[in-house]
Amino acid sequence: MAQFEIKKGNRYPLGGVCIGDGANFCVFSRHATSMELLIYDSPHSLAPVERIPLDPQENRDFFFWNIFVKGVKPGMAYTWRADGPDDTRISGFRFNRKRQLLCPWARVVFDRFWQREEAKKNVLAQPIKAIVPSCLEDYDWEGDEMVEYPPQDSIIYEMHVRGFTRHPSSLVLNPGTFKGVVEKIPYLKELGITHIEFLPIMAFDQQDVPDGPRSLGLKNYWGYSPHSFFSLHPAYLVDPLRPDCINEFRDMVKALHRAGIGVILDIVFNHTAEGGDDGPVINFKGLSNREFYHLDPNDRRKYRDFTGCGNTVNCNHPQVMFFIIECLEYWVKYFHIDGFRFDLASVLARGEDGNPMHHAPVIWSLEFSRSLSRAHLIAEAWDAGGLYQVGGFPGYRWQEWNGMYRDTVRRFIRGDRGLVGELATRISGSSDLYAPSGRAPFNSINFVTCHDGFTLFDLVSYERKHNEANGEDNKDGTDENFSCNYGVEGETSDRKINGIRHRQAKNFMATLLCSVGVPMLLAGDEVLRTQKGNNNAWCQDNEISWFDWRLLKKNHDMFRFTKKMIAFRKRHPSLRRKQFLTGKRLPGRDFPDIAWHGKKLFEPQWDEPDSRFLGFTMSGITHEEWDFHVLLNMDADESVEVELPPLSTGSWHLAVDTCNTPPEDIIDPDNQRPAGQHYVVRPRSVVIFERR
């Protein structure tokens, strides 16, 4: 012990944190009977330089085991060993005094020696280690704060950190990292999005894959297998061994904020990388298994699985709720994060017995948290256990991924009949889902594609999933895609088919950005990125998943169209309204806030089961905003000649016609021309007029 001097620690902060001439270490374990701290000179060391037993009388406050070790410096590593009951079937405990455990509050982790399959079999296998970071306060934010976009003004861009710049065509200095994202900020700013929603960036187990993908050398790419919720994933850092490596992420956030772009993190609080009863023990199982997970009450060796991933986090246990809230507050305080998207968020609504609760403590605690009051809270409002809460997720602040919007828009633009009324409800903000509970249009996150499923180009190029490369006999991924290939499955040189596909992609983008609610785009859709029909590329860390930057030149017309549709949305506050549409006429306006049309003005075809045509006129809500008129014709063959709504002053000017060849498919306001009194809406097209 010549190197270290031991003192009484403090139960805050948790984890291993440098303070003065040493570090405070604290971990939570209610039922452990003894605890041992192992210190490593460096993360690469195979054996600890010191093992420090904690005295239950001196080093335990309630359920917090803590100690201060003088002489510990940033860059050193540590693990824990916990002993206690191990009658797993009856008690649910999984203590083992021989196994080294990763600190659940680790700020930086080292996983290069980790072998998941070995750890399942051998309690003495090399663990994932926590690295003692530099002082968390030692960073100059230069006055940076969270971005201040009202939620209704948001335009979200879902992105995978690694996939965005990993392709050689990205030409960045540090591909696949946070620094690589910084180099692409001019592109994001030109596109016009307001927020990036990153797929999981918290440390996860890349080796968490089933036997089939593992046999092909595949790995967990998306990151929905977390083990360290306070730590960045090491692979996204240029130098993950530096004690101040977290500053790479902070530099990115600061740079994005300077460009006016907010940062939303995809959080996986529904399950962890420890899997089911046959999974490895990494941290939570070995410290607080009974508290942290839903266990089978009849056999506590087994885990209740509402996630499809082997285990389910017991989010409404007081200890776990404390962990979740502290974690999110940490990311806001030390990283200036602007919001969170919660994967399989319905798990948060399950009580300790596994049943859904309308007043789930963790959900309402997040709703009312002062520290999180400015952060977006976005729910994927379902789980794999059958709980589906779109429109009914507890809380008022919470926004929801609107899966009903996705499915309705996909089916209508594909050409399905009888969806006119349903489509009108979805593109006007889904009032049927959100108005009864007193919520607003911005509670709906509208999307057509996301990481989970087809890309936009694959949605118009494939009728079936093609997931053979995943090694699971094409059994993984959803079969219900509401897609169409328009004559040929996959890539083709047929100019007519490709023309329809490009037009349909624009129809999707125009509809999404003309809908009330908050739009979310999948990164790469603006340049028609393809995954070759793979609708579940979770294990594909290769060109199937990576953003191919050559597409920006090849499909520049789609990029231009998307960019200008975003600009269209930004100049129309009526699409970003805080209240639902009423159909009432506004003072001094020719039209109600919204007027619906069929092939004839003011006669929507609600009751016609074969209709594939819908029009609407939306009035501006400010003196500066022009009225606009949208026509959607998804018939495959029939053109429709329509009368444009009469105006007391001014005239309609053509802004968008997806049937026109670029650059006439979308026209800047200064170049728009009067349209006359009638217009022919061609098959499979979206047409938009602005009043001037």
N, C-alpha and C positions, 0 to 999 in steps of 0.2 A: 504493500500500500504506500510505498514511498512516493509514487507519482500522484496519488490522490489523497484528499482529506475529506472526510464525510461529515456532513452537518444535517441537522433537521431540515427537511424540505417543506414545501408549501403545496397545498392541493390545487393551487392555480398559479400559472397556467398548466393545463395538462400536456402530456408529451414530454419531450426533452428540449429545453429551451435555455440558451446561454443567458446568464445573468451575472454581470460583473466578472469575477475571476473563476467562474465555474459554470455549472449547468444545473438547473432544477429538473428533476424527473418525477413525473406523476402518472399513474395509470389507475383506472377504475376496475375493481373486481370485488364484488360484494362477498362472494362465497369462498375466495381463495383463503387458505390457511397459512400460506407462506408465499413470499415473493423474492425473486433474485434478479438483480440488474447485472447485465453483462456488458462490459465496455470494450470496444475494439479501437485500436490505434487508427485504423483506416477501414473503409468499407471493404477493401480487398483482403483484409486479414481473415484467415480461416479459423483462427482461434482467438478468443477474447484475451485482452491484456489483464483484465481483472473481472472477478465475480464478486458482487457485493450483495450479501443477504440483507434483507430489510427486516427490522425488528417490528413484530406486530404491535408492540406497545408504543414504540417511539416513532415509527414510520408509517403509521396508519391513522388517518382521520376519517371516521365513519367508514365509507367504502373506498376511500382514496388512499392508495399506497404512494408515498412520496419520499424523496431524499434529495439533498443537495450534495453534489460531488465537485469539490474544488479541484481545479486542474484540468477539467474537461474543456476542450477547445472546439470551435466550429470545424467541421470536417470529420470528426470522430464519429463512430457508429455505435449503436447499442441495440440490444434485444432484451426481452423479459423471459423469465421462467416462472410459472405459477403452479403451485401444488394445492390440492384440495380433493374433495370427493370425486370419485370416478365411476360410480354406479349409474352409468348413463341411462340404462333402460328405465330405471325408477326415478332418478332425480333429474336427469337431463344434463348433468355436468360432464365435461370432457377434460378435466385437469390431468396434466402429466408433467411431473417435475423435471423430466429429461428433455422435453421439447422446448426449443427456443421460439418465442412469439414476437411477431412484429407489433410495435406500438400502434394502437388504433389512431392515435393523435400525431403520428409521424408527419413532419412537415416536408421532409425529403426522404426518398427511399432508394435503396440499392438492391436490384433484383438479378444481377448477372450470374450469380451462382444458383439461383432458384431453379429447381427441377420439379415440376408439379407431380409427375408420376412417382418419382422417388420419394417425395414428401408424403404421399399417401401411404407408402409402405414402411417408411423408416422414420421414427421420431427424431433420429439424430441427423437427418438430412440438413444440408445447409439452408438457413432460413433467408427470407427477405429481411434486410436490415433497415433500421431507421438511421438517418444521418443527422447529426446535430447541426442545425442551420446557423447562419450568422444572425445577429439580432434582427428581428422582424421590423424594427423601427428604422433601421439604417437604409432608408431609401428616400430619394428626393422626388416627390411627386410633382414638383414645380407647379403647385396650385391646381392640379388635376382634380376633377370631381366627376361623379356619374353624369351621363348625358341626361338632358331634361326634355325628352320628347313625351308629350301626352300619349297614353297608350294607343289612342285611336289614330295617331299619326305614324305609327310604326310600320315599317316594311322589313320583314325578317328574312334573313338569308341563312339557310341551314348548311353548315360546312363541316367537313372533317379536316382537322388541322393537318394531318400528314398527307391525306389525299389531295389537298388543294395545291400543294407545290411539289409533291414527290416526283411527278413525271419529269423526265429530262427536259421536256419542252418548256418547263416553267422558267428556266434560265435564272433561278435565284441562287444566291451564294450558299444558303443553308436550307436545302430542300427538306420538306417534311417536318418543319419545326415552327415554333412561334416566330422566330426571326424571319422565316420564309414568308409568313403571312404579312409581316410588316412591309416587305418588299412589294407586295401586291395591293397595298392600300390605294394607290392611284386608280387601279382598275375598279376596286369596290366603290370608290368615291364617284367615278364616272358612271357606274351602273346606277347609283342613286339609292341603294338600300340604306336603311337607318340603323339596323342591328344585325350583328352576326350571332347566330345560335350555334355554338360549337357542340359537336358530338362529344362524348365524355373525354375530359382532359385530366381527370383525377386518376391516380395510379391504378392500373388494372392488370390482370394476369393474362398476358398474350397467349399463354399455353393452355388456357381453358377452352378446349375444343373436344368434341366427341371423337371416337375412334376413327371414323371415316375421314374427316378432314385431317386428322393428325397423321394418318397413313400417307397422305399426299403432301405432307410438310406445310400445311396451312396453319394459320394462327388466328387468334381472336383480334380482328382488325377494328371493328367499330368501337370497342371499349366498354361494352355493357357487361363487365365482369370485374367490378371494383374491389379493392381491398383496403385502400388508404384514401379516405375522403378529404383529408387535409393536405394531401400531397399531389403535386403535378406528376403526370406520367413521364418517367425519365426519357423515353424515346423521343419526346417532342422538344427536348432541350439540347442545345448544341454541346454544352459541357455540364452534364448532370451531376458531376462529382464536386463541383465548386460549391462551397457552403452558401454562396449568395446566388446560386443558379436560379432561384425563384424570380430574380430580377429580370431574367429574359422574358418571362410572362408579363411582369409588370410593365416592362418597356413596350411590349406589344399593346397592352391595354391603353397605356398613356398615348401611344401613337394613334390608335384607333379613335380615341376620344378627341384628339386634336383634329381629326378628320371628320368629326361629327358622327361617329359610328359607335353605338353601344355594344356591349358584350353580354350575351346570355349564355349560361352554362347548362348543358344537359346533365342532370343529376340522377344517379341510380340508387335511390334509397329503398328500393323494393327487394333487392337480393344482393348477395356478395359472391366473390370468387370462391368461397369455401364450399359451395355446392351442397349436396345432400349428405346422407350418412356415409357415402363412399367417397366424399370429397376430402381434400386436405384440410388440416388445421393450420390456419395462418395467424389469426389474431383473435377475432371475436369468439370463435368456438372455444378457444383455450382459456379465455378470461371470463366471459359472461354468456356462455352458450344459452342457458335457460332464459335469460332476460332478453337477449338480442334477437332470437329467432322464434318463430312459431313452431312449436314441437307437437308431435302427435301425442295427445293426452293418454293414449292407451299403451304407447311404447315410445318413450322419449329419446330413443336412439334415432328415431325417424323424424324427418322435417316435413311440415305441411307446406305444399308447393302451390302457391297461387300465382307464380310468376313463370312457370315452365323452365326454370333455371336451377331447380334442386332445393332451394330454400326460400324463405320469405322473412324479411326483416319485420320484427315486432314493433312497429313504429309508434304505437300508443302506450308502450310501457314507459313509465316516467324516466328511467335511465336513458332509453333510446331516444325519446323525445328531446331530452336535454342534449344529447349528442348531436342530433340533427340540427337543432336550432343554433347551437354553438358553432357548428360547422358552417352554416350559411352566413352567420354573422361574421365569422372569420374571413370568408371570401369577400364580403362587402367591405369590411374594415380595412383589410390589408391588401386587397387586390382591386378595389373599386368596381366590383362586378355590378352590372346593371339589372340582372334578372336571372331567373332559373327556370328551366323546363324540367318537370319531374316525370321520369320514365315510369310507365305503369303506375300512375299516381293513385289509382284506386286502392292500392295496397295501403296507402296512408289513411284511408277511410276505414280500414278494418280494425276492430277492437282486438284486445288480447285473446279473445276466444275465436278470432278469425271472421266474425260476422261484421257486416258493414254498419257504421255508425254515422248518423247525420251530423252529430256534434262531436266528431272525432277531435280529441284534444290537440293533436299535433297540427292538424289543418287549421284550426282556429287560432292556435298560438302563432303560427306563421302569418295568418291573416292580420293579426293585431300587433305583431312585433314592431316596435318603434324603430329598431335598427334596420328592419327590412321594408319600411314603409314606402320607400321610393323604388323598390326593386319589383320588376315584373315577376309574377308567379304564374307559371303556365303548366297546366295539367294535361298529361296524356290520360284522359279520364276513363280508363278501363284497365283490366288486368287479365292474366291468363286463367284466372279462376272463375270466369264468367260474370264478373262484376263490370257493368257498362254504365257509365255515369255522364255521358255527353249530354249537356243541358241540365244536369242535376248534381254536378260536383259541389260538395259543401263549400260555403263561403261566397262572398260577393266580389272580392278583388280578383279571384282566380279566373284566369283566362283558360280556355280549353282548346286543344286540337279538335277541330270539328270534323270528325270522320264522316258524318252525314253529308256535310258540304262536299267533301271529296268524292264520295260515291255518286251523288246526284249529278254533279257537274261532269264527271267522267261518263256517265251513262247518257246524259243529254247530248253532249258533243259527239259521242260515238254514233248517235242517231237513234237511240231508243225512243220509243213513242210514249205519250201519256205522262210526261214529266213536267209539263209547263208550269203547273201550279207549285209543285215541289221545288222546281228551279227558282221560281220567283221568291219563294220563302227563303231559300238559301242565299241568293245573291243580295237580298235586302236585309241581311243581318241575322237570319234564323230567330226571328222574334218568338216563334212557337217554343223554342228551347230556352230562351233567356228572359223574355219579358215577364212571364208569370212569377218569377222569383225576384223581380225588381232589378235585374241586371241589365247591361247595356250591350249595344252591338259589338263593342270592342272586346267583350268577353269571348267572342268567337274568333279563333285563329283559323282562317280559311286557307286551305291548301289543296293542291291537286296531286302533288308528289312529295315524298320525303325520302329520307335515307332507306326506309323500310318499304321496299316495293320497286316497281319499275321507275326508271327515270322518265322524264317527259317524252324524249324521243322514242324510248322503248315502248311507252304507252301507245304510240301510234305506229309501231313497227312489229309488234308481237302480239299474238292472241293467246300464247301459252308461255309459261315460265320455262326457262332453260337454265337450270341450276346444276347441271351435271358436274361442273367443275368443283362443286362443294363437297363431293365425295359421299353424298347421302342418297344416291339413286334418284335424284330429282324429286324426293319426297318432302323436302323442306320448302318453306316459303308458301305464301297463300296461292290458291288456285283461282280465287275470285278477284280478277284484276280490272274488269270492265274496260278491256282494251280492244284494239282492232288493228289488223295489219294492212288492210286496204288492198289485199290481193296476193301478197307474197309474205311469207314468214321471214322476218329479219331483213338483212341488207339486200338491196336490189339496185340494178342500174336502170330500171324502168323509170323514165322521167315523169310520166304521168303519176305513178304511185308516189314517187318522192315529192312531187308537187303537192299532192293531197296531204301527205304527212307533214310537210312544212306548214301548210295552211292550217291544219288541225292543231299543230303545236302553237301557232299564233292565236288560234281561237281559244285555246285553254288559257294562254297568258293574258289575253285581253279580257276574258270573262273573270279571271281571278282578280285582276287589278281594277275592274269595274264593279266589284262587289263590296257591299258595306260590311265592315268587320276588319280584322287585321290580316293582310296577306302574308303568306310565307312561301318563299321560293326555295327549291333545292339547288344547291350550288352546281353549276354546269348546265342546268336546263336552259339557261340563256344562250348557250352555244350548242345545244342539242347533244350533250354528252350521252354516250350509250354504255350500257353494261352487257351488251350482247344478249339481252333477254334474261339476264340473271336478276331475279327480284328479291334476292336475299343474300347480298354480297358481304355479309358480316365477317367472313373469313378470307376475303380476297384482298390481300395487301399487294396489289399488282395493277397492271394497266386496266383490268376490269373495273376497278374502283377509282383510279386516279383521274384527276382533271387533266385532260389532254389539251394543252394550251394552243396547239395547232388548229383546234376547232374554232378559235376566235377569228382566224382568217377565213377558214373554210365556210363557216356559218355566220359571218359577220352580220348578215341581214337579220338573223334572229336576235343577235346581241343588240343591234340597233333598234329593232322593234321593241324588245323588252325594256331597254333604257328609256325609250320615248313613251312607252305605256306607263312606266313609273313616273315620268315627268307629267303625263296627263293626270295621273292620280293626285299628284302633289298640287296641281293647280285647281283641283275640285274639292273644296272642303266638304261638300255634300256627301262625298264618299267616305269621309272620315268623321261622321257625325257621332255625337255622344248619346243621342236619343234615337229611338226607333222611328221609322217612317210612319206617317198617319194617313196619307191619302188626302189630307186637307189642303185647300188652296192657301197659299201664302200671300200676305198683303202686297199689292203692287206687282204680282206675278201672273203670267198667263196660265200657269199650271199648278196643280197641287205639288207637294214635296216630291211625290212620285205618281206618275200616271202609267197604267199598263195598257198594252196594245196587243192585238193579234194582227192578222193580215189587213184588218181594217182598224182605223184609229179608235182608241178607247174601247175596243171590243176584244179583250183577251180571250183566248180560246181555252178557258179553264176546263170546260166539260167535253172537249173533243179528244177522245182517246188516241187519235192518230196524229195529233198536232206535234210538230217539231219546230215551231216558230214562236218567238216571243220578242216583244218590243217594250221598251219603257222610256219615259222621259223624266228626267230628274231636274228639279229646279235648283238654282244656286241658292245658297244660304247666306251669302254676303253680297254687298253691292258690286264687288269686283268680280264675282264668279259668274261665268256664263252658264246658262242652262245647257244640258246635253241630252242627246237622244240616241239610244242604243237599240240595234236590231240584231237578233240572232236567228239565223236560218240553218238548221242542221239537217234539212232534207238532202239526200244524196244526189238528187237529180233536178228538183223543181226550183226554178227562180221565182221570186215573189216581187211584184211591183207594188210598192206601198206609197201612200200619200204621207208627206211629212206634216207634223202638227203645225197648224196656222199660228203665226206670230203677229202680235200687235205692232212690234217694231223689229228692225233688224232682219236677219235671214240665217238659215242654216248653212253651215260650211262643213264640207266633208273633212273629217279628221282621220278616220281609219276605215279601210276596207281590206280585209285580209285576203280577198281574191285578187287584188291588184298586185302587179309586180313591183318590187322595191325600186325606187324609194317611195312609190305612190301608195304603198300599203299603210303607211302612217306618215302624216304630214304635220310639220311644225305650224303653229298658229299663224305665223307671218306669211306662210305660203298656201294657206287654205283658200279654196275657191267656193263661191256660192253654189249650192246644190240644186236650186229650183224647188218645185213643189212635189215632185215624185222621184222615186229612186228604185232601181231594180236591185234587189238583194239576191245575189247568186247563191247556188247551193253551197252548203258547208262554209258559211262565212259569217263573220261578225263585222257590222258596219256601225260607225259612231259619227255623229254630227255634233258640232259645237255651235251654239248661237253667238253670232257676232253682231 
